[in-house]
Amino acid sequence: MFVLKKVHYKDILSINELTLPEKKVSCIIGESGSGKTTLLKLLNQLISHDGGEIWFQNHLIEKWDPITLRRNVVMVPQTPVITSESIRENLNLGATMSDQSPKDDEELKNVLEFMKLDKNLNQNADNLSSGEKQRLSLARVMLMDPSVFLLDEPSSALDEDLEDLIISKFIDYAVNKNKTVIMVTHSKKIGQKQSDVLINIDNGKAVIKKGGNQEWRLE
Ligand SMILES: Nc1ncnc2c1ncn2[C@@H]1O[C@H](COP(=O)(O)OP(=O)(O)OP(=O)(O)O)[C@@H](O)[C@H]1O
């Protein structure tokens, strides 16, 4: 799915070779400031690499139309973007921004329930807690139905038990729908448990800690 060869970005990231396989869960761990978010941003071209090659589905990433790319490869940022509108409007934000029709209330309620958010669709999303906003943000991208989810510490505001539950539910959903998940997590435990491939970013360099089968790797 994604293949990186000799990719560098400023003096922040320098990745010799990395394959992030399709329909698998890749988890990225590493110290604060090591370059994890930078790597995710390169994968949907929110930023552009300075050198090397990034391939997405056998095409160089810069050859993709950026809008098409970001509809296929959707990012959940570390701090969710929540507008001062109802939960309904916030849930529909991703879909409408990618020219999909708004979902009906039944579907919105289902996805809220799935994310363990017992809230009224008419409620203003401003008042939600940080952890509730993160779950709303995950529910929103589920409705967008992209092929790749880039998740940047999507559960950092949840307590350990809820974090485990929500991430497990999200990964189950993604695996059942044959999605690709690339998730930055502060939790080594979650990284170890949920990943097919576990990558440690150490000072801008990628080291595979688990997975990375031969067929996923480059020569
Ligand atoms: N556009 C930029 N220009 C210059 N420096 C940047 C830029 N973006 C990020 N950095 C720096 O690059 C380093 C890596 O940042 P990044 O956000 O990728 O780290 P991270 O591993 O995701 O950290 P955290 O776990 O704290 O979120 C940091 O030192 C950051 O300050």
The ligand as an SDF file (V2000), in Angstrom:
LIG
                    3D

 31 33  0  0  0  0  0  0  0  0999 V2000
    7.0250   22.1420    9.8980 N   0  0  0  0  0  0  0  0  0  0  0  0
    7.9720   21.9660   10.8300 C   0  0  0  0  0  0  0  0  0  0  0  0
    9.0650   22.7210   10.8280 N   0  0  0  0  0  0  0  0  0  0  0  0
   10.0500   22.5550   11.7370 C   0  0  0  0  0  0  0  0  0  0  0  0
    9.9950   21.6330   12.7300 N   0  0  0  0  0  0  0  0  0  0  0  0
    8.9130   20.8630   12.7800 C   0  0  0  0  0  0  0  0  0  0  0  0
    7.8450   20.9620   11.8520 C   0  0  0  0  0  0  0  0  0  0  0  0
    6.9040   20.0450   12.1580 N   0  0  0  0  0  0  0  0  0  0  0  0
    7.3650   19.3800   13.2430 C   0  0  0  0  0  0  0  0  0  0  0  0
    8.5610   19.8610   13.6250 N   0  0  0  0  0  0  0  0  0  0  0  0
    9.4300   19.3310   14.6870 C   0  0  0  0  0  0  0  0  0  0  0  0
    9.7760   18.0040   14.2950 O   0  0  0  0  0  0  0  0  0  0  0  0
    9.8380   17.1350   15.4100 C   0  0  0  0  0  0  0  0  0  0  0  0
    8.8870   15.9540   15.2230 C   0  0  0  0  0  0  0  0  0  0  0  0
    7.5510   16.4210   15.3280 O   0  0  0  0  0  0  0  0  0  0  0  0
    6.3010   15.4090   15.3250 P   0  0  0  0  0  0  0  0  0  0  0  0
    5.0760   16.2270   15.5640 O   0  0  0  0  0  0  0  0  0  0  0  0
    6.3640   14.6120   14.0880 O   0  0  0  0  0  0  0  0  0  0  0  0
    6.6490   14.5150   16.5880 O   0  0  0  0  0  0  0  0  0  0  0  0
    5.8010   13.3750   17.2960 P   0  0  0  0  0  0  0  0  0  0  0  0
    6.6790   12.1700   17.3560 O   0  0  0  0  0  0  0  0  0  0  0  0
    4.4820   13.2210   16.6350 O   0  0  0  0  0  0  0  0  0  0  0  0
    5.6300   14.0000   18.7560 O   0  0  0  0  0  0  0  0  0  0  0  0
    4.4550   13.8450   19.8730 P   0  0  0  0  0  0  0  0  0  0  0  0
    4.4960   12.4170   20.3450 O   0  0  0  0  0  0  0  0  0  0  0  0
    4.9090   14.8030   20.9440 O   0  0  0  0  0  0  0  0  0  0  0  0
    3.1760   14.2490   19.2120 O   0  0  0  0  0  0  0  0  0  0  0  0
    9.5430   17.9990   16.6230 C   0  0  0  0  0  0  0  0  0  0  0  0
   10.7590   18.3940   17.1890 O   0  0  0  0  0  0  0  0  0  0  0  0
    8.7840   19.1940   16.0370 C   0  0  0  0  0  0  0  0  0  0  0  0
    8.9590   20.3300   16.8260 O   0  0  0  0  0  0  0  0  0  0  0  0
  1  2  1  0
  2  3  1  0
  2  7  2  0
  3  4  2  0
  4  5  1  0
  5  6  2  0
  6  7  1  0
  6 10  1  0
  7  8  1  0
  8  9  2  0
  9 10  1  0
 10 11  1  0
 11 12  1  0
 11 30  1  0
 12 13  1  0
 13 14  1  0
 13 28  1  0
 14 15  1  0
 15 16  1  0
 16 17  2  0
 16 18  1  0
 16 19  1  0
 19 20  1  0
 20 21  2  0
 20 22  1  0
 20 23  1  0
 23 24  1  0
 24 25  2  0
 24 26  1  0
 24 27  1  0
 28 29  1  0
 28 30  1  0
 30 31  1  0
M  END
$$$$
